[in-house]
Amino acid sequence: MALKCFKLLLHKTYFDKGWSLLNYIKYLIAFFGLASRDVKTTIIIGLVYGLVCYVVGMLWYKYKLIETETEIGNIFNPFVKEMRKTYKTEKFK
């Protein structure tokens, strides 16, 4: 029951991560669409952008950059600092 729709949610996670990493590009696409008023080209660029977001997110997870990102957050997290100090764990693996 816990793994219901796992693959679907994994693909959503890939897209969401790529979307957040490439967030500002969507504004350039929107400005292009407003300035050029070329709907067909804007839609094509938007679809390519969506595909690129998915691929970037998938690569982010494949090369374990998500773990590096989490570790950077842990460096500044007071709770994690206290836990590492208490249990004397390694800071980086």
VMD Tcl script that draws the C-alpha trace (Angstrom):
set ca {
  {0.00 0.00 0.00}
  {2.88 2.35 0.79}
  {4.35 2.02 -2.70}
  {1.12 2.75 -4.55}
  {1.84 4.77 -7.71}
  {5.59 4.70 -6.96}
  {6.73 5.01 -10.59}
  {4.30 7.82 -11.34}
  {5.43 9.77 -8.29}
  {9.09 9.10 -9.12}
  {8.61 10.65 -12.57}
  {6.77 13.57 -10.97}
  {9.72 14.05 -8.61}
  {12.13 14.13 -11.55}
  {10.05 16.78 -13.29}
  {9.54 18.83 -10.12}
  {13.27 18.88 -9.36}
  {14.13 19.95 -12.91}
  {11.37 22.56 -12.81}
  {12.77 24.05 -9.61}
  {16.33 24.08 -10.95}
  {15.34 25.71 -14.25}
  {12.65 27.92 -12.74}
  {13.67 31.25 -14.27}
  {13.67 29.99 -17.86}
  {9.87 29.80 -17.83}
  {9.74 33.58 -17.52}
  {11.93 33.98 -20.60}
  {9.58 31.68 -22.50}
  {6.56 33.67 -21.32}
  {8.19 36.99 -22.28}
  {9.10 35.54 -25.67}
  {5.48 34.49 -26.17}
  {4.18 37.92 -25.21}
  {6.70 39.80 -27.30}
  {6.50 37.68 -30.44}
  {2.84 36.66 -30.23}
  {3.93 33.46 -31.97}
  {1.79 30.89 -30.19}
  {3.00 27.84 -32.11}
  {6.70 28.50 -31.46}
  {6.02 29.37 -27.82}
  {4.17 26.08 -27.28}
  {6.98 24.11 -28.92}
  {9.57 25.88 -26.76}
  {7.41 25.19 -23.68}
  {7.15 21.49 -24.48}
  {10.90 21.23 -25.03}
  {11.41 23.09 -21.74}
  {9.17 20.57 -19.95}
  {11.17 17.68 -21.39}
  {14.46 19.33 -20.41}
  {13.11 19.84 -16.87}
  {12.37 16.12 -16.63}
  {15.81 15.10 -17.96}
  {17.68 17.53 -15.68}
  {15.74 16.24 -12.68}
  {16.43 12.63 -13.61}
  {20.16 13.37 -13.97}
  {20.11 15.24 -10.64}
  {18.94 12.04 -8.93}
  {21.02 9.66 -11.06}
  {24.29 11.38 -10.18}
  {23.20 11.71 -6.51}
  {23.34 15.49 -6.49}
  {20.18 15.37 -4.39}
  {22.22 13.77 -1.59}
  {24.81 16.55 -1.84}
  {22.02 19.12 -1.73}
  {20.58 17.48 1.40}
  {23.99 17.33 3.07}
  {24.52 21.05 2.43}
  {21.19 21.70 4.14}
  {22.23 19.45 7.02}
  {25.41 21.47 7.58}
  {23.28 24.48 8.55}
  {20.51 22.55 10.34}
  {20.81 23.00 14.16}
  {19.04 19.70 14.87}
  {21.42 17.72 12.64}
  {24.43 19.50 14.18}
  {23.25 18.49 17.65}
  {22.57 14.89 16.61}
  {26.00 14.53 15.00}
  {27.64 16.03 18.06}
  {25.69 13.76 20.43}
  {26.22 10.55 18.48}
  {29.65 11.51 17.11}
  {28.85 10.56 13.54}
  {30.87 11.47 10.51}
  {30.02 14.84 9.01}
  {30.45 13.65 5.43}
  {30.32 10.16 3.99}
}
mol new
graphics top color blue
foreach p $ca { graphics top sphere $p radius 0.5 }
foreach p [lrange $ca 0 end-1] q [lrange $ca 1 end] { graphics top cylinder $p $q radius 0.2 }
display resetview
